[in-house]
Amino acid sequence: MCSFHAFIQYNKFSVFAGMIQVKFLKMRYTSKRERRDFMEFIREVNGRRLIVLADEEYQKEAEDMLTFVGEYFEENWDEVDTLIPIHYGQVKVIPKGEDFQVVVQNYEHKLLDEWVEDFSYFLDIIRKTIQTGKRTKTLGRLIPFRFDGPLVIANHTFEVDEWYAHRFDDETWYIAPIDQTIDPQPLEGNQAYEIFPDYPELYEVMHLPTDYIILFKGHDIVSVLNTDSVDVWN
């Protein structure tokens, strides 16, 4: 699926032909953030300019995003404003004057009907999952998990300090208290975008392989157990 194409292509981004230009640009974030300085990243594709805005620290990820979108639109310019699945979410390109702005759904504030130009939050998610893949030596085996992916959450999970997340299958995460004396019923169903902004540590581990178990203490990852129950986090 192209929703995980970013991982597959991650080491190929640097060979994409195209010029990156960077400059500072001041603008207001659409969700009423404080006024901030963003960097404007520009990729020229067949004479058209694609633009991504993000904080300066995400320059590598922003350029990778431009590569992915640029490759998609190299021969699909008639699909502007089409949803493009990538990594955890989806992006689209909209005309902005003579240029084309890449925008992303507002996952930070759980507003799927709002599209924002600031990619910092989304690029941070990508960065963290790549870092986790490297740390746990699973980078080549990561399995995509999207904003609309299902979570099954046991009763009282987020009321206790120690809890765990289990990749039950490729499509579903099960989250519950470590203390097995706590009655897990009733179970609650949620989608990832409804929970992850409040528990951002889940972004880091969401792409780990099936049957991996992550132990948490508060908002901190304590251990990541692989299918042989070996801790690959510490």
C-alpha positions in Angstrom: 0.0 0.0 0.0 1.3 3.5 -0.8 0.4 4.5 2.8 3.7 2.9 3.8 5.6 3.9 0.7 7.5 6.5 2.7 9.3 3.7 4.7 10.1 1.7 1.6 11.4 4.7 -0.2 13.1 6.3 2.9 16.7 5.6 1.7 15.9 6.6 -1.9 14.7 10.1 -1.3 18.2 11.6 -1.6 18.5 10.6 -5.2 15.4 12.3 -6.4 16.2 14.9 -9.1 15.1 18.4 -8.1 16.3 21.5 -6.4 15.4 22.4 -2.8 15.2 26.0 -1.9 14.7 27.1 1.7 13.7 30.5 3.2 12.1 31.8 6.3 8.4 32.6 6.2 6.2 34.0 8.9 2.6 32.9 9.0 -0.2 32.0 11.4 -1.1 28.4 12.1 -4.7 27.7 11.3 -5.5 26.3 14.7 -4.7 29.6 16.5 -1.2 28.7 17.6 1.1 31.5 18.6 2.7 33.3 15.7 5.8 31.3 14.7 8.6 31.2 12.2 8.4 28.4 9.7 10.8 27.4 6.9 9.4 27.1 3.4 10.8 24.2 1.4 10.3 24.3 -2.3 10.7 21.5 -4.9 10.4 22.2 -8.6 8.7 19.4 -10.5 8.2 19.8 -14.2 8.3 23.5 -13.9 5.8 23.7 -11.0 6.7 24.5 -7.5 5.6 22.3 -4.6 5.8 23.9 -1.1 6.0 22.4 2.4 6.1 24.5 5.5 7.7 23.2 8.7 9.9 24.1 11.6 13.5 24.3 10.7 14.5 21.2 12.7 12.4 19.0 10.3 14.3 20.0 7.2 15.3 16.4 6.3 11.7 15.1 6.8 10.2 18.1 4.8 12.5 17.4 1.9 11.6 13.7 2.0 8.0 14.7 2.0 8.5 16.8 -1.1 10.3 13.9 -2.8 7.4 11.6 -2.1 4.7 14.1 -3.3 6.9 15.2 -6.2 7.2 11.6 -7.4 3.5 11.2 -7.2 2.7 14.3 -9.1 5.4 14.0 -11.7 2.9 12.5 -14.0 -0.4 13.1 -12.1 -0.8 16.9 -12.1 -4.5 16.5 -13.0 -5.0 14.9 -9.5 -4.3 18.0 -7.6 -6.5 18.1 -4.4 -6.5 14.2 -4.4 -5.9 12.5 -1.0 -2.4 10.9 -1.0 -1.9 8.2 1.7 1.5 8.4 3.4 2.8 7.0 6.6 0.3 7.6 9.5 -2.0 9.9 7.5 -2.8 11.5 4.2 -1.9 14.7 2.5 -3.0 16.7 -0.5 -1.8 19.4 -2.8 -3.8 22.6 -3.3 -3.2 25.4 -5.8 -1.9 28.6 -4.1 -1.4 31.3 -6.7 1.0 30.0 -9.2 2.4 27.5 -6.7 1.1 24.3 -5.1 0.9 24.0 -1.4 1.1 20.6 0.4 -1.3 20.4 3.3 -2.0 17.8 5.9 -5.0 17.0 8.1 -4.9 18.5 11.6 -4.0 15.4 13.6 -2.6 17.4 16.5 -6.1 18.6 17.4 -8.0 15.6 16.1 -9.7 17.7 13.3 -9.9 15.6 10.2 -11.9 18.1 8.4 -9.2 20.8 8.8 -6.2 21.0 6.6 -3.1 22.8 7.8 0.0 24.0 6.1 2.3 23.5 9.1 3.8 20.0 8.7 5.9 20.0 11.9 3.6 17.8 14.0 3.2 15.2 11.2 6.9 15.2 10.4 7.7 14.7 14.0 5.5 11.5 14.0 7.5 10.2 11.0 10.8 11.0 12.7 9.9 9.2 15.9 8.7 6.0 14.1 11.9 5.8 12.1 14.0 6.3 15.2 12.0 3.6 17.0 12.5 1.3 14.0 16.3 1.8 14.2 16.4 1.5 18.0 14.5 -1.8 18.0 16.1 -3.1 14.8 12.8 -3.5 13.1 13.1 -0.8 10.4 12.7 -3.3 7.6 9.8 -5.0 9.2 7.6 -2.1 10.3 3.9 -2.5 9.5 1.8 0.6 8.7 -0.8 1.9 11.1 -2.9 4.8 10.1 -4.8 7.6 11.9 -8.0 5.7 11.4 -6.6 2.4 12.7 -8.6 0.6 15.4 -7.6 0.6 19.1 -9.3 -1.7 21.6 -8.9 -0.1 25.0 -9.6 -1.9 28.3 -11.5 -0.3 31.1 -9.4 2.0 33.4 -6.3 1.8 31.2 -5.5 5.5 31.4 -6.4 5.7 35.0 -3.4 3.6 36.1 0.3 4.4 35.9 1.4 1.1 34.4 -0.2 -0.1 31.1 0.8 -1.9 28.0 0.0 -1.9 24.2 -0.1 -5.2 22.2 -0.1 -5.3 18.4 -2.9 -7.8 18.4 -2.8 -8.2 14.6 -1.6 -6.1 11.6 -4.7 -3.9 11.9 -5.4 -3.5 15.7 -3.7 -2.4 18.9 -5.0 -3.7 22.2 -4.2 -1.4 25.2 -4.8 -2.4 28.8 -3.5 -2.1 32.4 -0.6 -4.3 33.3 -2.3 -5.2 36.5 -4.4 -8.2 35.5 -6.6 -7.9 38.5 -8.3 -4.9 37.0 -11.5 -5.8 35.2 -10.9 -5.0 31.5 -14.6 -4.8 30.7 -16.1 -2.9 29.2 -13.8 -2.6 26.2 -13.8 0.6 24.3 -13.2 1.0 20.6 -11.4 4.1 19.2 -9.5 5.2 16.2 -5.9 6.2 16.6 -6.4 9.9 15.8 -8.8 10.1 18.8 -6.2 8.8 21.4 -2.7 9.4 20.1 -2.5 13.2 20.5 -3.2 12.7 24.2 -0.7 9.8 24.4 1.9 10.7 21.8 4.3 8.0 23.0 2.0 5.6 21.0 3.1 7.3 17.8 6.7 6.0 18.5 5.6 2.4 18.6 2.5 2.2 16.3 4.4 0.6 13.3 6.1 -2.1 15.3 5.5 -5.7 14.1 2.5 -7.8 15.1 2.7 -9.4 18.6 5.1 -6.9 19.9 4.2 -5.7 23.4 5.2 -2.2 24.8 5.2 -1.6 28.5 4.6 2.0 29.7 4.9 3.8 33.0 2.8 7.0 32.7 3.9 8.4 29.4 7.3 6.7 29.3 8.1 3.6 27.3 9.7 1.1 29.7 10.2 -1.9 27.5 9.5 -3.2 24.0 9.1 -7.0 23.9 9.5 -8.8 20.6 7.8 -12.0 19.7 10.4 -14.0 21.8 9.7 -11.7 24.8 13.2 -10.1 24.4 13.4 -6.5 25.4 14.6 -4.7 22.3 14.2 -1.2 23.7 16.8 -1.2 26.5 
